[in-house]
Amino acid sequence: MKTSGLPCRASHDCDEVFSLASQDSMDALRDAAKRRDRHELEAHGYRHVATASMTATPFAQSLPGRRGRRGRRRDEELNVV
């Protein structure tokens, strides 16, 4: 489901979405997150607990150096023992 803001995380049945006042503002993002947290707590009694740590993931790591070519070339003969 695509939204134009932060959806409620407490229940799949809740359709509340908290829009950002400005799409390029971190303050607007923080404000929308606070409004969502307040709604989740008041309407659903839900307090979100972040499970991810802020450490680097394997996806954030740099790529290893380029390796040599894999496999054989078309013109190479396959040696069978």
N, C-alpha and C positions, 0 to 999 in steps of 0.2 A: 504494500500500500504506500503510495507516494503522498507526502504531505508538504505543505509550505510552511512548516514550523516544527516544533517539538511535540510529538504525540505523547499522550498519557501512557506510562509504562505499567500502571497498576493492574489494568484489566484489558483484555482484548475486546471487551464489549463497550468500553468507554471510547467515545469519539472525540473527546476534547483534544484540541491542538492549540498550542501556544505559539502565536506568530511573533516574528521579530519585527521591531519597529524599523530597523535598518539592516539590510542584508550584509553590509560591510562593516559592522560595528561589533566589537567584542563586548562592549557594555550592553548592547541590545540582546546579545546572546545570553549573557549572564542574567539579565532581567527576565527573559523568557524562561530560563531554567529555574529561576526562583519562583516564578508564577506556577510553573508545572509542579515543582516540589510541594508548594503550598497546597495546590489542588489535590495532589496524590495523597497527602497526609490528611487533609480535611474531609475529602469525599470518600476515600477508600481506606484510610488508616494505614497507608502504605508508605514506608520510608525506604528509598532505594539504597542499596549497599553496593558500591563499586567493587567488582571482583577482579578487575584487571589492574596490574601494577603499572607504574609509569616507566618501566624499564624498556629498553630496546627489544624489539621482536626480530626474528630472523628476516622478516621482510624489510626492516629498516637498516639492515647491515649492507655494507657495500658488496658488490659482486666480486667473486674471485677473479683472478687474472685469466685471460683467455688461454684456453688449452690448445694443444695441437689438434690437427685434423683427426677425426675418428673414422674408423672403418678403412676399407681398402679403396684404392683408386680403381676406376674402370679398367685401366690398362695393366694393372698388376695381376699376375697370375696367382691363383689360389693354390698353395702347396698342401697336398694331402699326404699324410704319412701312413 
